[in-house]
Amino acid sequence: MTTVLIVAPVFALIAAGYAAVLFRFVSETAHKGISEFAFSIAIPALLFRTIVVSEFSGVSPWRMWGAYYGALALTWIAALILSALLRQRREDREDGVVFAIGSVYGNIVMLGIPLTLSALGNEAAGPMALILSVNTPLLWLCGTLQMELVDRKQTASAASLIVPVLLDLSRNPIMLAIGFGLVWRLTGLGLHPVVDRTVELLAQAGSPAALIALGINLFRFEVKGEMLSVVVMSALKLLAMPAAAFVLAKLLDLPPLAAGVVVLFAAMPTGANAYIFAVQYQRLVNPVSGAVALGTLLAAVTLPVVVWVVAR
């Protein structure tokens, strides 16, 4: 029953966002506005306040990264192998990179943050920040570098690949919130009651706004084309990656809280950033779109099981 109380409201809010678009309760302009509010204001406020005011025990970042990104690397390799089996032609190797991105790039911001905080409490803020701080730059760089290698391009220098990513990160509200939160925590000044209450009000809107925004964004994703690829990507993301993360968390002897964050984040369905990557290279756009839609739908079944395992 506790697992149901954690997971059901999360997916109810996602369904509410989807229904709002389906029945035209919100306009097309509102879609963009709610998403921007969630990503640029509410979730950053939630992360900033949680990091500053929460009490959480120290955890080794190397062991956390080893468990999460070790599971990600294993899933990435499995995705490349399966993509090669599904696509026999040499010129389809670029598809393999996008296939891998669709199999590992989870929705850890709009879905992962609210669900993990609901399941594990504010003490999960520290471990979450460790993963969030490197996830986007690492995945985007790895995907881009591998795409360049597969495409045998000689025109792109390392600086031309890395600098745009760093510039994007310097303007990313999530990264800024984590950075400022960690710096302010180190000062030991805490938050003035007025400031704390103001940020708290914004933070309270973070999780529901993000989930409503996710439901709204799901409306544009469709399950169509190359159904086998969609199913395989979803299976790798929802089953293989969290299973690998669970095993690695045990092997690396992570504390229960850190292990819970690693496994829950690994269990998130394919996120919209994977779709953006596919669109950028015009590869597997429909299958990745399908993986986002189908993965989120199936996550309503798989995530309660993962939450139950983590809780035990």
N, C-alpha and C positions, 0 to 999 in steps of 0.2 A: 504493500500500500504506500509506503514511503517513496518508493521509486516512482510510482504513478503520480504522486503529488509533485515530484520534482520535474518529471518529463512532460506530463500532460499539459500543464499551463504553457510551457514553452511552445509546443506545437499548436496549441489552440491559438496563440497570438500570431504564429506564422499563417495559420489558416485564416485568421481574421484579416490579415493584410492582403492575402490572395483574394478573399471574398470581396474586400472593399474595391479592388480593381475590377473583378469579374462583374459585379453589380453596379459599377460606375458610381460608387459613393465618393470617390476621390478623382480629381482630374489628372490629366497627364502631367501638368506642372507640379501637382502635389506629390506625385511619385518621386520626382527628383528631389523636391524639397525635404521630404521625410527622410530619404536616404542620406542626404547631405547633413541634416541635423543629427541623425544617429551617428554617422561616421566622423563628422567634423567637430561636434560639440558634446553630445550626450555621452558617448562611449569614452572619449578622451577625459571628460570630467570624472566619470566613474573610475577609470584607471588611475588618474592623478590622485583623487581623494583616497582610494583604497590603498594605494602604495604608501601614501603619507601617514595615514592614521592607523592602519592595521598592524597588529602584532603577529609576526610570523617568524618561525625559526629559520636559521640559515640552512641553505642547501647548496651542495656543490654544483656550480653551473656545468662543469665538465661532465659529470655523471648524468645530469638531466639532458644535456645536449647529446650525449652518447646514446642514451636510451631513445629519445625522440628522433633525432636525425639518423641514428643507426637504423631504426625501423623504416624511416623514410628512404634511406639509401637502398635497403634490401627490397623494398617495394618498387622503387624506381628500376632496379636491375630486373626484377621479375616482369615489370611492365614492358621494358625494352625487349625481353626475350619473347613474351607473348605477342607483342606487336609484330615482331619479325616472323612469327609463325602464322599470324593472321594475314600479313602482307609480305608476300614472297619477293616482290620486285625490289631491286636495289634503289630505285629512285624514291621509294616510299620510306627511306630511313628517316627523313625529316618528320614524317608522321609519327614515328616511334618516339621522338622527343616530346611532341605534344601529347601523345598517348600517356607517356610517363608523367607529365605535368598534371594531366587530368586524373591520374591515379594516386597522386600524393598531395596535391595542393588543396588542403581542406579549408572549410569555412570556419576558421577558428576565431574570427572577430565577431561577426554578427550572430553566429549560433554558439560557437565554442565558449566565448566569454560569459554570456548569460547562463548557459547550462552549467558550466563548471562552477561559477559562483553560487548558483542555486544548490548544486550537489555537494560542494566542499566548503562553502563559506568564504568570507573575505580573506581568510588565511591563505587562500590559493593565489592571492595577488602576486606575491613574489615569484613563485615558480612560473606563473603565467607570463609575467613580464620577461623572464629569461628567454622563453621560447618566442614570444612576440617580437622581441627586439632584433632577432636575426632571421626570422622566418622569411619575410618577403624579399629582402636583399639576397639571401642565400639561394632561394629557389629561382628567383628571376635571373640571377647571374649564372647559375648552373644550367638552366634551360637555354639561355642565350648563348653561352659558351659552347654547349654541346651542339646547338643548332649551327653555329658558325663552323665547328669542326666537321660536322656531317656534310655541310654545304661546301666545304673546302674553300671558304672565302679567305682571301689574303689581304683584303683591303681594310679590315677592321682591326685596330690596335686594341690592346688591353685597356688603355685609358678611355678610348671611345666607347667601350662597353661598360666600364665601371662608373665613369663620371656621371652619365645621365641617371643611373640608379641612385648614386649618392645625392644628387640634386633633388630627386624625387623624395628621398627619405628626409632630407632637411626640411621639406614642406609637409611631410605626412603628419596629420594630427595625432595619430596613434603613437608614432615614434616620439613626437614632441612631448606628449602627455607622460609617457613612460620616463623619458629623460628628465623632464622637469620634476616629476614626482620623486625620482631617486635622488636628485640633487637637493630638493627641498627637505627630504627625509634626513639626509646627511647633515643638514644644518642644525637639526634638533629643535627648530623653532616651533614646530607644529603649525596649526592653523588657528587664526583668530576666530572666535565663535561666530561672528557675522560672516566671515569668509567661508568658514566651514559649513554653515547652514546654507549659504548660497550655492556652493559647489555641490552639497548634498542633494539639494533640490534638483539640480541638473543631473546628478548621478542617478537619482531615482528614476529619471526618464530614460536612462541609457539602455537598460535591458529590454523593456517593452518597445521602445522606439526602434531598436535594432531588429527585433523579431518581426515587428510589423513591416519594417522596411524590407526584410528578407522575403516575407510573403509577397509584398508588392513586386519586388524584383523577380521573383520566381515566375511571374505571369509571362515574362518574355522568353522564358526557356521552354523548349519543346523536346519531347522524346521522339526523334524521327531520324531515319537513316542509320545504316550499319548497327543494327540492334545488338549484334554480338559484341561489338566493341564497347557499346554503352554498358552492357551487363558486366563485361570483364573489368572495365574501369571501376564500376561501382563495387564489384566484389573485392577488388584489390584495396579500394579505399575504406570500405566499411568493415571488411573482415580481416584481410591479410595484414594491413598496416597496424591496426590496434592489437592484433594477436602478437605480432613481432615486438611491438612496444611493451606489451605486458611481460613477455619473456625477458627482454633486455632490461626492463626495470627491476625484475627479480634478480637477474645475473649481476647487475651493478649495485644491488642492495640499496635502492632508493628508499627514503622514508615514505610511509604510506601516502602522505599528502602530495609529495612531489610525484610519486608513481601514479597517483590518481589523475593529476593534471596531464601527465604525459600520455596516459592511456586514453583519457577523454578527448584530448586534442587530436590524437591520432585517429580516433573513431569518427571525427566529423566528416560529413559528406563533402564531395567536391564543391569548391567555392567558385564564385564569379571570376576571380582573378585567373583561374585556369582557362575560362572562356575568353577572357581578354587576351591572354597569351595566344590562344588558337586563332583569334581574329587577327592579331598582329601579323602572324605568319600565314594566314589563310590556309590552315591545315586542320582537318578534322573538326571544323566549326560545329557541324550538326551533332556528331557523336559527343563532343565535350558539352555542348548545350544539353543534350539528353542525359549525360552523366550528372550534371548539376540538378536537373529536375527529378530524374528517377532516384538519384542518390539521396536527395533531401526527403523524398517520399518514403524510401526504404529505411531511412534513419529513424523514422518514427517507430520502427519495429526493433532495429538493432541497438539504438542508444539506451532504451530502458534496460536491456540486458547488460550493456557495458556499465551503466550506472550501478546496477545491482552488484556486479562483480567488484567494482571499485569500492562500493560501500562495505563489502565483506572483507 
